[in-house]
């Protein structure tokens, strides 16, 4: 079974690059304190790395 990552948005995308807002939206996050569970893949890890200052990650 593939590991899941729980990603929670902790900061607003306002004031940051628009690309970062698109990454947040692409992960399925909609608002602050909204959390989603995504599979632990290199693609998801790359998305997290781009917006690491806006989210928290739990395994």
C-alpha distance matrix in Angstrom:
0.0 3.8 6.5 9.2 12.9 15.7 18.7 22.2 25.4 28.1 30.9 32.7 32.6 36.4 38.3 35.5 35.1 34.4 31.6 29.8 30.3 28.8 25.6 25.3 25.9 23.5 20.6 21.8 23.8 27.2 29.1 29.3 27.0 24.8 21.0 18.0 14.3 13.0 10.0 10.7 12.5 16.0 17.6 16.6 17.6 20.9 21.6 21.1 23.5 26.1 26.3 25.5 28.8 28.1 24.6 22.8 19.2 17.1 13.7
3.8 0.0 3.8 6.5 9.9 13.1 15.8 19.4 22.4 25.2 27.8 29.5 29.2 33.1 34.8 31.9 31.5 30.8 27.9 26.1 26.8 25.3 22.1 22.0 22.8 20.2 17.4 19.0 20.9 24.5 26.3 26.6 24.5 22.3 18.6 15.6 11.8 10.0 6.6 7.0 8.8 12.3 13.9 12.9 13.8 17.1 17.8 17.4 19.7 22.3 22.7 21.9 25.4 24.7 21.4 19.8 16.2 14.7 11.4
6.5 3.8 0.0 3.8 6.8 10.1 12.9 16.5 19.7 22.1 24.9 27.0 27.0 30.9 32.5 29.8 29.7 29.4 26.7 24.5 25.2 24.2 20.8 20.3 21.6 19.5 16.3 17.9 19.2 22.8 24.2 24.0 21.7 20.0 16.2 13.6 9.9 8.7 6.0 5.5 8.7 12.0 13.7 11.8 12.2 15.8 16.4 15.3 17.6 20.4 20.4 19.2 22.5 21.9 18.4 16.5 12.8 11.0 7.6
9.2 6.5 3.8 0.0 3.8 6.6 9.5 13.0 16.2 18.9 21.7 23.7 23.9 27.6 29.6 27.1 27.2 26.7 24.3 21.8 22.2 21.4 18.2 17.2 18.4 16.7 13.2 14.5 15.6 19.1 20.5 20.4 18.1 16.2 12.4 9.8 6.2 5.5 4.4 5.4 8.9 12.3 13.1 10.3 11.2 14.8 14.5 13.2 16.1 18.6 18.0 17.1 20.1 19.0 15.5 13.8 10.3 8.8 6.4
12.9 9.9 6.8 3.8 0.0 3.8 6.2 9.7 12.9 15.4 18.2 20.3 20.6 24.4 26.2 23.7 24.1 23.9 21.7 19.0 19.5 19.2 15.8 14.5 16.3 15.0 11.4 13.0 13.3 16.9 17.8 17.3 15.2 13.7 10.1 8.2 5.5 5.3 6.0 5.9 9.3 11.8 12.3 9.0 9.3 12.8 12.2 10.2 13.2 15.7 14.7 13.5 16.4 15.4 11.8 10.0 6.6 5.8 4.8
15.7 13.1 10.1 6.6 3.8 0.0 3.8 6.6 10.2 12.5 15.7 17.9 18.7 22.4 24.5 22.5 23.4 23.1 21.4 18.4 18.3 18.5 15.6 13.4 15.1 14.7 10.9 11.6 11.1 14.4 14.9 14.1 11.7 10.3 6.6 5.7 4.5 6.6 8.9 9.5 12.7 15.0 14.8 11.1 11.7 14.8 13.3 10.9 14.2 16.2 14.4 13.2 15.4 13.8 10.0 8.2 5.7 5.1 6.2
18.7 15.8 12.9 9.5 6.2 3.8 0.0 3.8 6.7 9.5 12.2 14.3 15.0 18.7 20.7 18.7 19.7 19.5 18.0 14.8 14.7 15.3 12.5 10.0 12.2 12.3 8.7 9.7 8.4 11.7 12.0 11.2 9.5 8.4 5.4 5.4 6.3 7.6 10.4 10.8 13.2 14.7 13.9 10.1 10.7 13.0 10.8 8.4 11.8 13.2 10.9 10.1 12.1 10.1 6.5 5.8 4.7 6.6 8.8
22.2 19.4 16.5 13.0 9.7 6.6 3.8 0.0 3.8 6.2 9.3 11.6 13.1 16.5 18.8 17.4 18.9 18.8 18.1 14.7 14.0 15.4 13.2 10.0 12.2 13.4 10.2 10.3 7.7 10.1 9.3 7.8 5.8 5.6 4.2 6.6 8.9 10.9 14.1 14.6 16.9 18.2 17.1 13.4 13.8 15.6 13.0 10.5 13.5 14.3 11.2 10.6 11.3 8.6 5.4 5.3 6.6 8.5 11.6
25.4 22.4 19.7 16.2 12.9 10.2 6.7 3.8 0.0 3.8 5.9 7.8 9.4 12.7 15.1 13.9 15.8 15.7 15.6 12.1 11.1 13.2 11.6 8.1 10.4 12.5 10.2 10.2 6.8 8.3 6.9 5.1 5.2 5.8 6.6 9.0 11.9 13.3 16.6 17.0 18.8 19.4 17.9 14.5 14.9 15.8 12.8 10.6 13.2 13.0 9.5 9.6 9.4 6.0 4.4 6.6 9.1 11.8 15.0
28.1 25.2 22.1 18.9 15.4 12.5 9.5 6.2 3.8 0.0 3.8 7.1 9.7 12.3 14.3 13.8 16.4 17.0 17.3 13.7 13.0 15.8 14.4 11.1 13.7 16.0 13.9 13.9 10.4 11.2 8.6 5.3 5.6 8.1 9.4 12.4 15.0 16.7 19.7 19.7 21.6 22.0 20.8 17.4 17.2 18.0 15.3 12.7 14.6 14.4 10.7 10.1 8.6 5.6 5.2 6.8 10.3 12.9 16.5
30.9 27.8 24.9 21.7 18.2 15.7 12.2 9.3 5.9 3.8 0.0 3.8 6.6 8.8 10.6 10.4 13.4 14.3 15.2 11.7 11.0 14.3 13.6 10.6 13.2 15.9 14.6 14.8 11.3 11.3 8.7 6.0 8.2 10.4 12.2 14.9 17.7 18.9 22.0 21.9 23.2 23.2 21.6 18.6 18.4 18.4 15.5 13.4 14.8 13.7 10.0 10.2 7.8 4.8 6.9 9.6 13.1 16.2 19.6
32.7 29.5 27.0 23.7 20.3 17.9 14.3 11.6 7.8 7.1 3.8 0.0 3.8 5.4 8.1 8.5 11.4 11.8 13.4 10.4 8.8 12.4 12.7 9.9 11.7 15.0 14.5 14.3 10.9 10.0 7.7 6.4 9.8 11.2 13.7 16.0 19.2 20.1 23.3 23.6 24.6 24.4 22.3 19.6 19.9 19.4 16.1 14.9 16.2 14.4 10.9 12.3 10.1 7.0 9.5 12.8 16.0 19.1 22.4
32.6 29.2 27.0 23.9 20.6 18.7 15.0 13.1 9.4 9.7 6.6 3.8 0.0 3.8 6.3 5.6 7.9 8.0 9.7 7.1 5.5 9.3 10.0 8.1 10.0 13.0 13.3 13.7 10.9 10.4 9.3 9.3 12.6 13.1 15.1 16.7 19.6 19.9 22.9 23.1 23.4 22.8 20.4 18.2 18.6 17.5 14.2 13.7 14.8 12.2 9.2 11.7 10.0 7.4 10.3 14.0 16.8 20.3 23.2
36.4 33.1 30.9 27.6 24.4 22.4 18.7 16.5 12.7 12.3 8.8 5.4 3.8 0.0 3.8 5.5 8.3 8.5 11.4 9.7 8.1 11.7 13.2 11.7 12.9 16.1 16.8 16.9 14.1 12.8 11.4 11.4 15.1 15.9 18.3 20.1 23.2 23.6 26.7 26.9 27.1 26.4 23.9 21.9 22.3 20.9 17.7 17.4 18.1 15.3 12.6 15.0 12.7 10.5 13.8 17.4 20.4 23.8 26.9
38.3 34.8 32.5 29.6 26.2 24.5 20.7 18.8 15.1 14.3 10.6 8.1 6.3 3.8 0.0 3.8 6.9 8.6 11.5 10.2 9.8 13.3 14.6 13.8 15.5 18.2 19.1 19.7 17.2 16.3 15.0 14.5 17.9 19.1 21.2 22.9 25.7 25.8 28.5 28.3 28.3 27.1 24.8 23.1 23.0 21.2 18.5 18.2 18.1 15.1 13.0 15.2 12.6 11.5 15.2 18.7 21.8 25.4 28.4
35.5 31.9 29.8 27.1 23.7 22.5 18.7 17.4 13.9 13.8 10.4 8.5 5.6 5.5 3.8 0.0 3.8 6.4 8.4 6.8 7.6 10.9 11.6 11.5 13.6 15.8 16.7 17.9 15.7 15.7 14.9 14.6 17.7 18.4 19.9 21.2 23.6 23.3 25.7 25.3 25.0 23.6 21.3 19.9 19.7 17.6 15.1 15.0 14.7 11.5 9.8 12.3 10.4 9.7 13.3 16.9 19.6 23.3 26.1
35.1 31.5 29.7 27.2 24.1 23.4 19.7 18.9 15.8 16.4 13.4 11.4 7.9 8.3 6.9 3.8 0.0 3.8 5.4 5.5 7.0 9.1 10.3 11.3 13.1 14.6 16.1 17.7 16.3 16.6 16.6 17.0 20.0 20.1 21.2 21.8 24.0 23.1 25.2 24.8 24.0 22.3 19.7 18.9 18.9 16.4 14.0 14.8 14.3 10.6 10.1 13.3 12.3 11.8 15.0 18.6 20.8 24.5 26.9
34.4 30.8 29.4 26.7 23.9 23.1 19.5 18.8 15.7 17.0 14.3 11.8 8.0 8.5 8.6 6.4 3.8 0.0 3.8 5.3 5.1 6.4 8.8 10.0 10.7 12.3 14.5 15.7 14.7 14.6 15.4 16.5 19.7 19.1 20.4 20.7 23.0 22.1 24.4 24.5 23.6 22.2 19.2 18.4 19.2 16.7 13.9 15.3 15.6 11.9 11.3 14.9 14.4 13.1 15.8 19.5 21.4 25.0 27.2
31.6 27.9 26.7 24.3 21.7 21.4 18.0 18.1 15.6 17.3 15.2 13.4 9.7 11.4 11.5 8.4 5.4 3.8 0.0 3.8 5.4 5.0 6.3 8.8 9.8 10.3 12.5 14.5 14.2 15.0 16.3 17.4 20.1 19.2 19.7 19.4 21.2 19.7 21.7 21.6 20.3 18.7 15.7 15.3 16.1 13.4 10.7 12.8 12.9 9.2 9.6 13.4 13.8 12.9 15.0 18.5 19.8 23.4 25.2
29.8 26.1 24.5 21.8 19.0 18.4 14.8 14.7 12.1 13.7 11.7 10.4 7.1 9.7 10.2 6.8 5.5 5.3 3.8 0.0 3.8 5.3 5.0 6.3 8.6 9.6 10.8 12.8 11.8 13.0 13.7 14.3 16.8 16.2 16.7 16.8 18.7 17.6 19.8 19.6 18.9 17.6 14.9 13.7 14.1 11.9 9.0 10.0 10.5 7.0 6.2 9.9 10.3 9.1 11.2 14.8 16.4 20.0 22.1
30.3 26.8 25.2 22.2 19.5 18.3 14.7 14.0 11.1 13.0 11.0 8.8 5.5 8.1 9.8 7.6 7.0 5.1 5.4 3.8 0.0 3.8 5.4 5.1 6.2 8.5 10.0 10.9 9.6 9.9 10.9 12.2 15.1 14.2 15.4 15.6 18.2 17.6 20.3 20.7 20.3 19.6 16.7 15.1 16.2 14.6 11.1 12.0 13.4 10.3 8.6 12.2 12.1 9.8 11.7 15.4 17.2 20.7 22.9
28.8 25.3 24.2 21.4 19.2 18.5 15.3 15.4 13.2 15.8 14.3 12.4 9.3 11.7 13.3 10.9 9.1 6.4 5.0 5.3 3.8 0.0 3.8 5.4 5.0 5.9 8.6 9.8 10.0 10.7 12.8 14.8 17.2 15.5 16.1 15.5 17.6 16.4 18.8 19.6 18.7 18.0 14.6 13.6 15.4 13.5 10.1 12.1 13.7 10.7 10.1 13.8 14.6 12.5 13.7 17.1 18.2 21.4 23.1
25.6 22.1 20.8 18.2 15.8 15.6 12.5 13.2 11.6 14.4 13.6 12.7 10.0 13.2 14.6 11.6 10.3 8.8 6.3 5.0 5.4 3.8 0.0 3.8 5.4 4.9 6.3 8.8 9.1 11.1 13.1 14.4 16.1 14.5 14.3 13.4 15.0 13.5 15.7 16.0 15.2 14.5 11.3 10.0 11.6 9.9 6.3 8.4 10.3 7.8 7.4 10.9 12.5 10.7 11.3 14.3 14.9 18.2 19.7
25.3 22.0 20.3 17.2 14.5 13.4 10.0 10.0 8.1 11.1 10.6 9.9 8.1 11.7 13.8 11.5 11.3 10.0 8.8 6.3 5.1 5.4 3.8 0.0 3.8 5.4 5.3 6.7 5.7 7.8 9.4 10.6 12.4 10.8 11.0 10.8 13.1 12.5 15.4 16.1 16.2 16.1 13.3 11.0 12.6 11.9 8.1 8.6 11.2 9.3 7.3 10.3 11.4 8.6 8.8 12.0 13.1 16.2 18.2
25.9 22.8 21.6 18.4 16.3 15.1 12.2 12.2 10.4 13.7 13.2 11.7 10.0 12.9 15.5 13.6 13.1 10.7 9.8 8.6 6.2 5.0 5.4 3.8 0.0 3.8 5.4 5.1 5.4 6.4 9.3 11.8 13.7 11.3 11.9 11.2 13.7 13.2 16.2 17.6 17.6 17.9 14.7 12.7 15.1 14.4 10.6 11.9 14.6 12.7 11.1 14.1 15.1 12.1 12.2 15.2 15.9 18.7 20.4
23.5 20.2 19.5 16.7 15.0 14.7 12.3 13.4 12.5 16.0 15.9 15.0 13.0 16.1 18.2 15.8 14.6 12.3 10.3 9.6 8.5 5.9 4.9 5.4 3.8 0.0 3.8 5.3 7.5 9.6 12.7 14.9 16.1 13.5 13.0 11.2 12.8 11.3 13.8 15.2 14.6 15.0 11.5 10.0 12.9 12.2 8.8 10.9 13.6 12.0 11.5 14.4 16.3 13.9 13.4 15.9 15.9 18.5 19.5
20.6 17.4 16.3 13.2 11.4 10.9 8.7 10.2 10.2 13.9 14.6 14.5 13.3 16.8 19.1 16.7 16.1 14.5 12.5 10.8 10.0 8.6 6.3 5.3 5.4 3.8 0.0 3.8 5.7 9.1 11.7 13.3 13.8 11.1 9.9 7.8 9.2 7.9 10.8 12.3 12.5 13.4 10.6 8.0 10.8 11.1 7.8 8.8 12.2 11.6 10.6 12.6 14.8 12.3 10.9 12.9 12.4 14.8 15.8
21.8 19.0 17.9 14.5 13.0 11.6 9.7 10.3 10.2 13.9 14.8 14.3 13.7 16.9 19.7 17.9 17.7 15.7 14.5 12.8 10.9 9.8 8.8 6.7 5.1 5.3 3.8 0.0 3.8 6.4 9.6 12.0 12.4 9.1 8.6 6.8 9.3 9.2 12.7 14.9 15.5 16.9 14.1 11.5 14.4 14.9 11.5 12.1 15.6 14.9 13.2 15.2 16.8 13.7 12.3 14.2 14.1 16.1 17.3
23.8 20.9 19.2 15.6 13.3 11.1 8.4 7.7 6.8 10.4 11.3 10.9 10.9 14.1 17.2 15.7 16.3 14.7 14.2 11.8 9.6 10.0 9.1 5.7 5.4 7.5 5.7 3.8 0.0 3.8 6.2 8.2 9.0 6.1 6.7 6.7 10.1 11.0 14.6 16.3 17.4 18.5 16.0 13.0 15.1 15.7 12.1 11.8 15.1 14.3 11.8 13.5 14.4 10.9 9.8 11.9 12.7 15.0 17.0
27.2 24.5 22.8 19.1 16.9 14.4 11.7 10.1 8.3 11.2 11.3 10.0 10.4 12.8 16.3 15.7 16.6 14.6 15.0 13.0 9.9 10.7 11.1 7.8 6.4 9.6 9.1 6.4 3.8 0.0 3.8 7.2 9.0 6.5 8.7 9.7 13.3 14.5 18.2 20.1 21.1 22.2 19.5 16.6 18.7 19.0 15.3 15.1 18.2 16.8 14.1 16.0 16.2 12.4 12.0 14.5 15.9 18.1 20.4
29.1 26.3 24.2 20.5 17.8 14.9 12.0 9.3 6.9 8.6 8.7 7.7 9.3 11.4 15.0 14.9 16.6 15.4 16.3 13.7 10.9 12.8 13.1 9.4 9.3 12.7 11.7 9.6 6.2 3.8 0.0 3.8 6.4 5.5 8.8 11.1 14.8 16.6 20.3 21.7 23.1 24.0 21.7 18.6 20.1 20.5 16.8 15.9 18.7 17.5 14.2 15.6 14.9 11.1 11.1 13.4 15.6 17.8 20.6
29.3 26.6 24.0 20.4 17.3 14.1 11.2 7.8 5.1 5.3 6.0 6.4 9.3 11.4 14.5 14.6 17.0 16.5 17.4 14.3 12.2 14.8 14.4 10.6 11.8 14.9 13.3 12.0 8.2 7.2 3.8 0.0 3.9 5.4 8.6 11.7 15.2 17.2 20.8 21.7 23.4 24.2 22.3 19.0 19.8 20.4 17.1 15.4 17.9 17.1 13.4 14.0 12.8 9.2 9.1 11.1 13.8 16.1 19.3
27.0 24.5 21.7 18.1 15.2 11.7 9.5 5.8 5.2 5.6 8.2 9.8 12.6 15.1 17.9 17.7 20.0 19.7 20.1 16.8 15.1 17.2 16.1 12.4 13.7 16.1 13.8 12.4 9.0 9.0 6.4 3.9 0.0 3.8 6.3 10.0 13.2 15.8 19.3 20.2 22.5 23.8 22.3 18.7 19.4 20.7 17.7 15.5 18.3 18.3 14.7 14.5 13.8 10.5 9.0 9.7 12.0 13.5 16.7
24.8 22.3 20.0 16.2 13.7 10.3 8.4 5.6 5.8 8.1 10.4 11.2 13.1 15.9 19.1 18.4 20.1 19.1 19.2 16.2 14.2 15.5 14.5 10.8 11.3 13.5 11.1 9.1 6.1 6.5 5.5 5.4 3.8 0.0 3.8 7.0 10.6 13.2 16.9 18.4 20.5 22.1 20.4 16.8 18.2 19.6 16.4 14.8 18.0 17.9 14.7 15.1 15.2 11.7 9.9 10.7 12.1 13.5 16.1
21.0 18.6 16.2 12.4 10.1 6.6 5.4 4.2 6.6 9.4 12.2 13.7 15.1 18.3 21.2 19.9 21.2 20.4 19.7 16.7 15.4 16.1 14.3 11.0 11.9 13.0 9.9 8.6 6.7 8.7 8.8 8.6 6.3 3.8 0.0 3.8 7.0 9.8 13.4 15.0 17.4 19.3 18.0 14.3 15.6 17.6 14.8 13.0 16.5 17.1 14.3 14.2 15.2 12.2 9.3 9.3 9.5 10.3 12.6
18.0 15.6 13.6 9.8 8.2 5.7 5.4 6.6 9.0 12.4 14.9 16.0 16.7 20.1 22.9 21.2 21.8 20.7 19.4 16.8 15.6 15.5 13.4 10.8 11.2 11.2 7.8 6.8 6.7 9.7 11.1 11.7 10.0 7.0 3.8 0.0 3.8 6.4 10.1 12.3 14.5 16.8 15.4 11.8 13.8 16.0 13.4 12.2 16.0 16.7 14.6 14.9 16.6 13.9 10.9 10.9 9.9 10.6 11.8
14.3 11.8 9.9 6.2 5.5 4.5 6.3 8.9 11.9 15.0 17.7 19.2 19.6 23.2 25.7 23.6 24.0 23.0 21.2 18.7 18.2 17.6 15.0 13.1 13.7 12.8 9.2 9.3 10.1 13.3 14.8 15.2 13.2 10.6 7.0 3.8 0.0 3.8 6.9 9.3 12.0 14.8 14.0 10.6 12.6 15.3 13.5 12.3 16.0 17.4 15.9 15.8 18.2 16.0 12.7 11.9 9.7 9.4 9.4
13.0 10.0 8.7 5.5 5.3 6.6 7.6 10.9 13.3 16.7 18.9 20.1 19.9 23.6 25.8 23.3 23.1 22.1 19.7 17.6 17.6 16.4 13.5 12.5 13.2 11.3 7.9 9.2 11.0 14.5 16.6 17.2 15.8 13.2 9.8 6.4 3.8 0.0 3.8 6.5 8.5 11.4 10.5 7.4 9.9 12.5 11.1 10.7 14.2 15.7 15.0 15.2 18.1 16.4 13.3 13.0 10.4 10.7 10.0
10.0 6.6 6.0 4.4 6.0 8.9 10.4 14.1 16.6 19.7 22.0 23.3 22.9 26.7 28.5 25.7 25.2 24.4 21.7 19.8 20.3 18.8 15.7 15.4 16.2 13.8 10.8 12.7 14.6 18.2 20.3 20.8 19.3 16.9 13.4 10.1 6.9 3.8 0.0 3.8 5.8 9.4 9.5 7.3 9.4 12.3 12.1 11.9 14.8 16.8 16.9 16.7 20.1 18.9 15.9 15.1 12.0 11.8 10.0
10.7 7.0 5.5 5.4 5.9 9.5 10.8 14.6 17.0 19.7 21.9 23.6 23.1 26.9 28.3 25.3 24.8 24.5 21.6 19.6 20.7 19.6 16.0 16.1 17.6 15.2 12.3 14.9 16.3 20.1 21.7 21.7 20.2 18.4 15.0 12.3 9.3 6.5 3.8 0.0 3.8 7.0 8.3 6.5 6.9 10.4 11.1 10.5 12.7 15.4 15.9 15.1 18.7 18.3 15.3 14.3 10.9 10.8 8.7
12.5 8.8 8.7 8.9 9.3 12.7 13.2 16.9 18.8 21.6 23.2 24.6 23.4 27.1 28.3 25.0 24.0 23.6 20.3 18.9 20.3 18.7 15.2 16.2 17.6 14.6 12.5 15.5 17.4 21.1 23.1 23.4 22.5 20.5 17.4 14.5 12.0 8.5 5.8 3.8 0.0 3.8 5.4 5.3 6.2 8.6 10.0 10.6 12.3 14.5 15.9 15.7 19.5 19.3 16.9 16.5 13.5 14.2 12.3
16.0 12.3 12.0 12.3 11.8 15.0 14.7 18.2 19.4 22.0 23.2 24.4 22.8 26.4 27.1 23.6 22.3 22.2 18.7 17.6 19.6 18.0 14.5 16.1 17.9 15.0 13.4 16.9 18.5 22.2 24.0 24.2 23.8 22.1 19.3 16.8 14.8 11.4 9.4 7.0 3.8 0.0 3.8 5.5 5.0 6.1 8.7 9.8 10.3 12.5 14.6 14.6 18.4 18.8 17.0 17.0 14.4 15.8 14.4
17.6 13.9 13.7 13.1 12.3 14.8 13.9 17.1 17.9 20.8 21.6 22.3 20.4 23.9 24.8 21.3 19.7 19.2 15.7 14.9 16.7 14.6 11.3 13.3 14.7 11.5 10.6 14.1 16.0 19.5 21.7 22.3 22.3 20.4 18.0 15.4 14.0 10.5 9.5 8.3 5.4 3.8 0.0 3.8 5.4 5.1 6.4 8.8 9.9 11.0 13.0 14.0 17.6 17.4 16.0 16.7 14.7 16.6 15.9
16.6 12.9 11.8 10.3 9.0 11.1 10.1 13.4 14.5 17.4 18.6 19.6 18.2 21.9 23.1 19.9 18.9 18.4 15.3 13.7 15.1 13.6 10.0 11.0 12.7 10.0 8.0 11.5 13.0 16.6 18.6 19.0 18.7 16.8 14.3 11.8 10.6 7.4 7.3 6.5 5.3 5.5 3.8 0.0 3.8 5.3 5.1 6.2 8.6 10.0 11.0 11.7 15.2 14.7 12.7 13.3 11.2 13.2 12.8
17.6 13.8 12.2 11.2 9.3 11.7 10.7 13.8 14.9 17.2 18.4 19.9 18.6 22.3 23.0 19.7 18.9 19.2 16.1 14.1 16.2 15.4 11.6 12.6 15.1 12.9 10.8 14.4 15.1 18.7 20.1 19.8 19.4 18.2 15.6 13.8 12.6 9.9 9.4 6.9 6.2 5.0 5.4 3.8 0.0 3.8 5.5 5.1 6.1 8.8 10.2 9.8 13.6 14.0 12.1 12.2 10.1 12.2 11.9
20.9 17.1 15.8 14.8 12.8 14.8 13.0 15.6 15.8 18.0 18.4 19.4 17.5 20.9 21.2 17.6 16.4 16.7 13.4 11.9 14.6 13.5 9.9 11.9 14.4 12.2 11.1 14.9 15.7 19.0 20.5 20.4 20.7 19.6 17.6 16.0 15.3 12.5 12.3 10.4 8.6 6.1 5.1 5.3 3.8 0.0 3.8 5.4 5.0 6.4 9.0 9.7 13.3 13.8 12.9 14.0 12.7 15.4 15.6
21.6 17.8 16.4 14.5 12.2 13.3 10.8 13.0 12.8 15.3 15.5 16.1 14.2 17.7 18.5 15.1 14.0 13.9 10.7 9.0 11.1 10.1 6.3 8.1 10.6 8.8 7.8 11.5 12.1 15.3 16.8 17.1 17.7 16.4 14.8 13.4 13.5 11.1 12.1 11.1 10.0 8.7 6.4 5.1 5.5 3.8 0.0 3.8 5.4 5.2 6.7 8.4 11.7 11.3 10.6 12.4 11.7 14.8 15.6
21.1 17.4 15.3 13.2 10.2 10.9 8.4 10.5 10.6 12.7 13.4 14.9 13.7 17.4 18.2 15.0 14.8 15.3 12.8 10.0 12.0 12.1 8.4 8.6 11.9 10.9 8.8 12.1 11.8 15.1 15.9 15.4 15.5 14.8 13.0 12.2 12.3 10.7 11.9 10.5 10.6 9.8 8.8 6.2 5.1 5.4 3.8 0.0 3.8 5.5 5.4 5.5 9.1 9.0 7.6 8.9 8.3 11.6 12.8
23.5 19.7 17.6 16.1 13.2 14.2 11.8 13.5 13.2 14.6 14.8 16.2 14.8 18.1 18.1 14.7 14.3 15.6 12.9 10.5 13.4 13.7 10.3 11.2 14.6 13.6 12.2 15.6 15.1 18.2 18.7 17.9 18.3 18.0 16.5 16.0 16.0 14.2 14.8 12.7 12.3 10.3 9.9 8.6 6.1 5.0 5.4 3.8 0.0 3.8 5.6 5.0 8.6 10.0 9.6 10.8 10.5 13.8 15.0
26.1 22.3 20.4 18.6 15.7 16.2 13.2 14.3 13.0 14.4 13.7 14.4 12.2 15.3 15.1 11.5 10.6 11.9 9.2 7.0 10.3 10.7 7.8 9.3 12.7 12.0 11.6 14.9 14.3 16.8 17.5 17.1 18.3 17.9 17.1 16.7 17.4 15.7 16.8 15.4 14.5 12.5 11.0 10.0 8.8 6.4 5.2 5.5 3.8 0.0 3.8 5.9 8.3 9.2 10.0 12.4 13.0 16.5 18.1
26.3 22.7 20.4 18.0 14.7 14.4 10.9 11.2 9.5 10.7 10.0 10.9 9.2 12.6 13.0 9.8 10.1 11.3 9.6 6.2 8.6 10.1 7.4 7.3 11.1 11.5 10.6 13.2 11.8 14.1 14.2 13.4 14.7 14.7 14.3 14.6 15.9 15.0 16.9 15.9 15.9 14.6 13.0 11.0 10.2 9.0 6.7 5.4 5.6 3.8 0.0 3.8 5.4 5.4 6.6 9.6 11.0 14.8 17.0
25.5 21.9 19.2 17.1 13.5 13.2 10.1 10.6 9.6 10.1 10.2 12.3 11.7 15.0 15.2 12.3 13.3 14.9 13.4 9.9 12.2 13.8 10.9 10.3 14.1 14.4 12.6 15.2 13.5 16.0 15.6 14.0 14.5 15.1 14.2 14.9 15.8 15.2 16.7 15.1 15.7 14.6 14.0 11.7 9.8 9.7 8.4 5.5 5.0 5.9 3.8 0.0 3.8 5.5 5.5 7.2 8.7 12.4 14.8
28.8 25.4 22.5 20.1 16.4 15.4 12.1 11.3 9.4 8.6 7.8 10.1 10.0 12.7 12.6 10.4 12.3 14.4 13.8 10.3 12.1 14.6 12.5 11.4 15.1 16.3 14.8 16.8 14.4 16.2 14.9 12.8 13.8 15.2 15.2 16.6 18.2 18.1 20.1 18.7 19.5 18.4 17.6 15.2 13.6 13.3 11.7 9.1 8.6 8.3 5.4 3.8 0.0 3.8 5.9 8.1 10.9 14.5 17.4
28.1 24.7 21.9 19.0 15.4 13.8 10.1 8.6 6.0 5.6 4.8 7.0 7.4 10.5 11.5 9.7 11.8 13.1 12.9 9.1 9.8 12.5 10.7 8.6 12.1 13.9 12.3 13.7 10.9 12.4 11.1 9.2 10.5 11.7 12.2 13.9 16.0 16.4 18.9 18.3 19.3 18.8 17.4 14.7 14.0 13.8 11.3 9.0 10.0 9.2 5.4 5.5 3.8 0.0 3.8 7.2 10.3 13.9 17.0
24.6 21.4 18.4 15.5 11.8 10.0 6.5 5.4 4.4 5.2 6.9 9.5 10.3 13.8 15.2 13.3 15.0 15.8 15.0 11.2 11.7 13.7 11.3 8.8 12.2 13.4 10.9 12.3 9.8 12.0 11.1 9.1 9.0 9.9 9.3 10.9 12.7 13.3 15.9 15.3 16.9 17.0 16.0 12.7 12.1 12.9 10.6 7.6 9.6 10.0 6.6 5.5 5.9 3.8 0.0 3.8 6.7 10.2 13.3
22.8 19.8 16.5 13.8 10.0 8.2 5.8 5.3 6.6 6.8 9.6 12.8 14.0 17.4 18.7 16.9 18.6 19.5 18.5 14.8 15.4 17.1 14.3 12.0 15.2 15.9 12.9 14.2 11.9 14.5 13.4 11.1 9.7 10.7 9.3 10.9 11.9 13.0 15.1 14.3 16.5 17.0 16.7 13.3 12.2 14.0 12.4 8.9 10.8 12.4 9.6 7.2 8.1 7.2 3.8 0.0 3.8 6.9 10.4
19.2 16.2 12.8 10.3 6.6 5.7 4.7 6.6 9.1 10.3 13.1 16.0 16.8 20.4 21.8 19.6 20.8 21.4 19.8 16.4 17.2 18.2 14.9 13.1 15.9 15.9 12.4 14.1 12.7 15.9 15.6 13.8 12.0 12.1 9.5 9.9 9.7 10.4 12.0 10.9 13.5 14.4 14.7 11.2 10.1 12.7 11.7 8.3 10.5 13.0 11.0 8.7 10.9 10.3 6.7 3.8 0.0 3.8 6.8
17.1 14.7 11.0 8.8 5.8 5.1 6.6 8.5 11.8 12.9 16.2 19.1 20.3 23.8 25.4 23.3 24.5 25.0 23.4 20.0 20.7 21.4 18.2 16.2 18.7 18.5 14.8 16.1 15.0 18.1 17.8 16.1 13.5 13.5 10.3 10.6 9.4 10.7 11.8 10.8 14.2 15.8 16.6 13.2 12.2 15.4 14.8 11.6 13.8 16.5 14.8 12.4 14.5 13.9 10.2 6.9 3.8 0.0 3.8
13.7 11.4 7.6 6.4 4.8 6.2 8.8 11.6 15.0 16.5 19.6 22.4 23.2 26.9 28.4 26.1 26.9 27.2 25.2 22.1 22.9 23.1 19.7 18.2 20.4 19.5 15.8 17.3 17.0 20.4 20.6 19.3 16.7 16.1 12.6 11.8 9.4 10.0 10.0 8.7 12.3 14.4 15.9 12.8 11.9 15.6 15.6 12.8 15.0 18.1 17.0 14.8 17.4 17.0 13.3 10.4 6.8 3.8 0.0
